[in-house]
Amino acid sequence: WSFPAKGVVWSTVAGLVGAIGAFCVLLAFGAKGTPAVVMSIIFAGAPIVNASVAIAMHPPAGGWGSVRWQFIAGILLAAVGGCLVTLYRPGS
């Protein structure tokens, strides 16, 4: 077997970030976070972070002008949805 150093580094960084994220979920539940609020933040935040990192690492060929409006709308709707569930959490 041979593993490229770049792949080992990125997979280690991804594993560390995942472990930190899991620890933060535990902290959120420990701080009396309700499942609906915590999970909505996670499931809205993860795609936003993923898309941001992907675009930062691999910018679009034609620049930001080549990014379709549906992509931008999806990111904005995920952020607004996470905020709305946090502000108007179930049971409040």
Salt bridges, closest charged atoms under 4 A:
none
